[in-house]
């Protein structure tokens, strides 16, 4: 008794044996191509013509810390003042 196993046709192939035409590459990978395009545009706008540091190699946050916070910080005159955060001159949020 010989039984032959018949393989069922593939779901995306028609029963007559004809091979369906493949979709173009951009349609099959449209989400990936869109994400790559967004990343390329974001990279361009991130790095093109950015001179916010005027040659000092500091970003705006670092420059703000240096100009507003640093002049307020001084070494305390007494060691006791170092551990009292209310009056310590190293604490920028002191009273």
N, C-alpha and C positions, 0 to 999 in steps of 0.2 A: 504494500500500500504506500504509494508515494504521493505525498501531498506537497504541493508547491505553495510557497508563501508569496503572495502578491503584495507588493508594497503599495500603499495608498498614494495617490498623487499629492504633491506638495500643495499647501493651501494657496499660495500666491501664483501657482502655475495653472493655466487652463487645462482642461481634460484632453484637448486635442493634441497636446504635446508641443505647442508653439511656446517659445520663450518670450515672456513679456519684455517690452523695452524698459531699460533702466531709466530712472529719473535722473536728471542732471545733478552734478555734484553739489551745486549751491542749494538745490531743493532738499537733498538728503541731509545736508549739514547746515541748514540755515540758522539754527540757534547758535551753533558754535561760531559760525562766521560773523554773526551779529555781535557776539561777545568779544571776539577778536577786534572787530571794528571799533567798538566802544573803548576797549583798552588802548588801542592805537591813538584814538582821538584824545583820551584822557592823558596819555603820556606826552603827546604833543603840547597840550595846553599846560601841563605841569612844568615842563622843562624849557619851553620856548620863551625867550625874552624875559626871564625872571631875574630882575636885579634889585630885589628888596633889601639886600644887605649893603649895597653901595661899596662893595669890595672889602667889607670887614669880616665876612664869613660868619655872621650871626643872623639867626632868624629873628623875626619881630618879638617873639616871646622872650628870648634871651636878652635882647636889647632892653626890653621893658623892665626886666628884673634888675639889670645892671643900673639903669638910670633911676628907678624909683625905690628899690629896696636896699641896695647896697649903701647909700649914704646914711640910712637909719641904723645900721649895725655898727656897734662899737664894743670893745672889750669892757666888761664891767670893772668898776674901780675896786670892788671888794669881792672876795671869793663867795661870801654869803649871797651876794646879788646874782651870782652865776646860777644858783639852784633855785632861786625864787622867780618863777616865770612871770609874775605880775610886774616886776620891776627890772628884770634882766634886759640889758641893752642888746643881747643877742636874739631876743624874741621880737620879731617884727609886729606881732599882734598884742603887744603889751598895752596895759592901760594908759 
